[in-house]
Amino acid sequence: MATVRIIEMSQIVASLPDAVQFSPSVHILAEDDLFVCALGFEPRCLSVPAALAAYGYKSARVAILQYATNSEDNTVNRSELLKSLHAVSDTVEVLSVDDPGFSHMFGTLLATLSGSRPRVTVDISVFANRVVLKAISALVNSKCDVHMLYSEAAEYFPRKKDFDLDRNRWRKERDVALERGVAAVSVSVDYPGRFFDPQPDYVIVFPSFTAERAWAVLDQIDPSLLTGPDGNLLWVIGDPLHDDDKWRKEAVRINHAIASDVPQIEVSTFDYKQTLIALDRIRGDKWQTHNLTIVPLGSKLQAVGIGLFCHVYRDVRLMFAIPKRYNAASYSNGCRAMWEIAFGPMEQIRRLMSSIGNVVIED
């Protein structure tokens, strides 16, 4: 007897690649058509390019993404980064991520790569989340075969001992915050949502360590979310990969004044598949009665999951808060490990993701 079932996110997630530890001495990549990375102030900006260059990796072209924010701090790593990249390729170009046309430029760059399935490797180690999401949008819609690399910081600031000295200071004083000020709050060009009905807002916040940016977005959506959210605000607290970082969960709650009775869940900062499953479950409960907005201020790999989720559900809106400046002197240090997500042909990823919700009849 035939049975009818609906393809669910949990089934699709099982077919997506895991993030696995990457070592160029073991997993040396074949020659690529394009390698993409960013110039940033964190030391791990250099980790992946230097490791790839040391093991003879080659790419026909390289694109460096460049920020307007902290431009002077970022120049500290410029010469070393260029040294590695010129060992990888003879063609190195720069794209400004703060150019209003960046999404179009990056999509055009991917579209002009030669071959039926050009190989692209993207190092997201120092991508801001808004850039991860722009990249995911362009990559998922491309014809490329994609490998994503990520250098995990050895140490994230603040250290626990510093936070414990005066916990309230991190919420009150900007001079110690990881980010300083809010330059702009904006709706994603790639994922603006589809709000056709006058329904109440439901906001899903992936918070960073300190609260200023999250509060700025909430204030723009609906100031009452900061004082009386009435169940229309959900905090997604990042659960760090390593035990020695798990204290940060409570620090985030303290910094954002998230009481124990406020709606909240914990989701891995590392396993992007957990983000997909959590968001799918949340949307399933809310999409018919609310307009959904995601505020993606958490980890980079959470942003990967958010990007794939928004590719499937175009009714969900993304909103960003761009800081005026990052605290470059106390942000992160070193490189603990490098990781790889081998997505492979993006046409297969598109096919998988577009099958969610389809009805299947089986004998």
C-alpha positions in Angstrom: 0.0 0.0 0.0 1.3 3.4 -1.0 2.2 5.9 1.8 2.5 9.6 1.6 5.2 11.6 3.4 6.5 15.1 3.4 10.3 15.7 3.1 11.4 17.4 6.2 14.5 19.5 7.1 15.8 16.8 9.4 16.1 14.4 6.5 17.8 16.8 4.3 20.3 17.9 7.0 21.5 14.3 7.3 22.6 14.6 3.6 24.6 17.8 4.1 28.3 17.6 4.7 29.7 17.9 8.3 32.4 20.4 9.3 35.5 18.2 9.6 39.0 19.1 10.8 41.2 20.3 7.9 44.9 19.8 7.4 46.4 20.8 4.0 49.1 18.1 4.4 46.4 15.5 4.3 43.5 17.1 2.4 45.5 19.2 -0.1 42.9 20.7 -2.5 43.1 20.3 -6.2 43.8 23.5 -8.2 40.8 25.9 -8.0 39.3 28.4 -10.3 38.8 30.9 -7.4 40.0 31.3 -3.8 38.2 33.8 -1.6 39.3 35.2 1.7 39.1 38.4 3.7 41.7 40.8 5.1 41.1 41.3 8.8 42.9 42.3 12.0 42.6 38.9 13.7 45.8 36.7 13.5 43.7 33.8 12.1 43.2 35.9 8.9 46.6 34.4 7.8 46.2 30.8 9.0 44.4 29.2 6.0 46.2 31.1 3.2 49.6 30.5 4.8 48.9 26.7 5.3 47.6 26.3 1.7 50.6 28.2 0.2 53.0 26.1 2.2 51.6 22.9 0.7 51.6 24.1 -2.9 47.9 24.9 -3.3 47.1 26.8 -6.5 44.1 28.8 -7.7 43.6 30.6 -11.1 42.3 33.6 -9.3 42.1 35.0 -5.8 39.6 37.5 -4.4 40.4 39.4 -1.2 37.4 40.9 0.6 38.2 44.2 2.2 36.3 46.1 5.0 35.9 49.8 5.5 35.6 49.1 9.3 39.0 49.0 11.1 40.9 49.5 7.9 44.0 50.7 9.7 44.0 47.7 12.0 43.5 45.3 9.1 46.6 46.6 7.3 48.8 44.9 10.0 48.1 41.6 8.2 48.1 42.8 4.6 51.7 42.1 3.6 51.8 38.6 5.0 48.4 37.8 3.5 49.5 39.0 0.1 52.7 37.0 0.4 50.7 33.8 0.8 48.2 34.7 -1.9 50.8 35.6 -4.5 52.3 32.1 -3.9 48.8 30.7 -4.6 47.9 32.7 -7.7 49.2 35.2 -10.2 45.8 37.0 -10.2 44.8 38.7 -6.9 41.9 41.1 -6.9 40.1 43.1 -4.2 36.4 43.4 -3.5 35.0 45.9 -1.0 32.4 44.2 1.1 30.9 47.6 2.1 30.2 48.6 -1.5 26.3 48.6 -1.9 26.8 46.5 -5.0 28.9 43.8 -3.3 26.3 41.0 -3.6 26.0 41.7 -7.3 29.7 41.9 -7.9 30.4 38.7 -6.0 27.6 36.8 -7.9 29.0 38.1 -11.2 32.5 37.0 -10.3 31.2 33.5 -9.7 29.2 33.5 -12.9 32.1 34.5 -15.0 34.3 31.6 -13.9 35.1 29.3 -16.8 34.0 25.6 -17.0 30.7 23.9 -16.3 31.5 23.4 -12.6 34.3 25.8 -11.5 36.0 24.9 -8.2 35.8 27.6 -5.5 37.3 27.6 -2.0 36.1 30.2 0.5 38.0 30.9 3.7 35.3 32.5 6.0 37.7 32.8 9.0 37.4 36.6 9.3 34.2 37.1 7.4 31.7 39.2 9.3 28.3 37.4 9.5 26.7 39.8 7.0 29.5 38.8 4.6 29.0 35.0 5.3 25.3 35.4 4.4 26.0 37.4 1.2 28.5 34.7 0.2 26.1 31.9 1.0 23.4 33.5 -1.1 25.7 33.9 -4.1 27.3 30.5 -3.8 24.1 28.5 -3.4 22.8 30.1 -6.6 26.0 29.4 -8.5 27.2 26.6 -10.7 30.3 26.1 -8.6 31.8 23.2 -6.6 32.4 24.8 -3.2 34.7 24.0 -0.3 34.4 26.2 2.7 37.3 26.6 5.2 37.3 28.1 8.6 40.2 28.9 11.0 39.0 28.6 14.6 40.6 31.1 17.0 42.8 29.7 19.8 41.5 32.2 22.3 38.4 34.5 22.2 38.3 37.6 24.3 37.5 38.4 27.0 39.1 35.7 29.0 36.9 34.3 31.8 39.2 35.7 34.5 38.8 39.2 33.0 35.0 38.9 32.8 34.7 37.6 36.3 36.6 40.6 37.8 33.6 42.8 37.1 30.7 41.2 35.2 28.6 44.3 35.0 31.3 46.3 33.5 31.0 44.4 30.2 27.4 45.5 29.8 28.0 49.2 30.8 31.3 50.3 29.4 32.0 50.5 25.7 35.8 50.7 26.1 36.0 47.0 27.0 33.4 45.7 24.6 34.3 43.6 21.6 32.3 46.0 19.3 32.0 49.7 19.8 28.9 51.6 18.7 26.4 50.9 15.9 27.1 52.4 12.5 23.9 51.2 10.9 20.9 48.8 11.2 19.8 47.4 7.9 17.6 44.7 6.3 19.5 42.2 4.2 19.4 42.8 0.5 19.6 39.1 -0.2 17.0 38.0 2.4 14.5 40.9 2.9 11.6 38.6 3.8 8.1 38.7 2.4 5.8 40.4 4.8 2.4 40.7 3.0 0.1 40.4 6.0 -0.1 42.8 9.0 1.0 40.2 11.5 2.9 40.7 14.7 6.7 40.4 14.6 8.5 37.4 15.9 12.2 38.0 16.3 14.9 35.3 16.6 18.2 36.8 17.9 21.6 35.0 17.7 23.4 37.3 20.1 27.1 38.2 20.1 29.0 38.5 23.3 27.9 42.1 24.1 24.4 43.6 23.7 24.6 46.9 21.9 24.0 45.6 18.4 21.2 43.3 19.3 19.4 46.0 21.2 19.8 48.4 18.3 18.0 46.0 15.9 15.3 45.2 18.4 14.7 48.9 19.0 14.3 49.5 15.2 11.9 46.6 14.7 9.7 47.4 17.8 11.0 49.2 20.9 8.5 47.2 23.0 10.6 44.1 22.4 13.2 45.5 24.8 10.7 46.1 27.6 7.8 43.7 27.2 8.4 41.2 24.4 5.2 39.2 25.1 6.7 36.0 23.9 7.6 37.5 20.5 11.3 37.4 21.1 13.5 34.3 21.2 17.2 34.3 22.2 19.3 31.6 20.5 22.3 31.3 22.9 25.4 29.9 21.3 26.8 26.7 22.8 30.6 26.7 22.3 32.4 23.7 20.9 35.0 23.5 23.7 34.3 23.0 27.4 36.7 25.8 28.3 34.5 28.3 26.4 31.1 27.2 27.7 31.2 29.9 30.5 30.4 32.4 27.7 26.8 31.2 27.5 26.1 32.7 31.0 28.1 35.8 30.1 25.9 36.4 27.1 22.8 36.1 29.3 24.2 38.6 31.8 25.3 41.1 29.1 21.9 41.0 27.4 19.9 40.8 30.6 18.3 37.5 29.6 16.4 36.2 32.6 15.8 32.5 33.1 12.1 32.9 32.4 12.7 34.6 29.0 12.2 32.4 25.9 15.6 31.0 24.9 17.3 28.0 23.5 20.9 26.9 23.1 22.3 25.9 19.7 25.9 24.9 18.8 28.1 27.7 17.6 29.9 25.1 15.5 27.4 22.6 14.0 25.6 24.6 11.3 23.1 21.7 10.9 21.8 22.3 14.4 21.0 25.9 13.4 19.1 24.6 10.4 17.0 22.2 12.5 16.3 24.7 15.2 15.2 27.4 12.8 13.0 25.0 10.9 11.2 24.0 14.1 10.8 27.6 15.2 9.4 28.7 11.8 7.0 25.7 11.8 5.4 27.0 15.0 5.2 30.7 14.0 5.1 31.4 10.2 1.3 31.4 9.9 0.7 33.8 12.7 3.9 36.1 12.7 6.3 37.9 10.5 9.7 36.3 11.2 13.0 38.2 11.5 16.4 36.7 12.3 19.2 38.8 13.8 22.4 36.9 13.0 25.0 38.2 15.4 26.3 34.8 16.6 29.0 32.6 15.2 30.1 32.3 11.6 29.1 28.7 11.3 25.6 29.6 12.7 25.5 32.2 9.9 26.2 29.4 7.4 23.1 27.5 8.7 21.0 30.7 8.7 22.0 31.4 5.1 20.9 28.0 3.9 17.7 28.2 5.9 16.8 31.6 4.3 17.5 30.2 0.9 14.6 27.7 1.5 12.3 30.1 3.3 12.2 33.4 1.5 9.5 34.7 3.9 12.0 35.1 6.7 13.8 38.5 7.0 17.4 39.1 8.1 18.5 42.2 9.8 22.0 43.4 10.7 23.7 45.9 12.9 27.1 46.9 11.7 29.4 48.2 14.4 31.2 51.5 14.1 34.4 49.7 15.1 35.7 46.4 16.5 38.1 46.3 19.5 41.0 44.9 17.4 43.3 44.8 20.4 41.1 42.4 22.3 39.1 40.3 19.9 40.7 36.9 19.4 44.2 35.3 19.3 45.9 32.5 17.4 44.5 29.5 15.6 43.3 26.4 17.4 42.3 24.3 14.4 41.2 24.6 10.8 37.9 23.1 9.5 36.4 22.3 6.2 32.9 21.9 4.9 33.0 20.2 1.5 29.7 21.3 0.0 30.6 20.1 -3.5 28.4 21.0 -6.5 26.0 23.7 -5.4 23.4 22.5 -7.8 23.1 19.4 -5.6 22.7 21.5 -2.5 20.0 23.6 -4.2 18.2 20.4 -5.2 18.4 19.1 -1.7 17.2 22.3 -0.1 14.4 22.8 -2.6 13.0 19.4 -1.9 12.0 20.4 1.7 8.2 20.3 2.0 7.7 18.2 -1.1 5.2 15.4 -0.9 6.5 12.0 -1.8 4.4 8.9 -2.5 6.2 5.7 -1.8 5.1 2.1 -2.4 
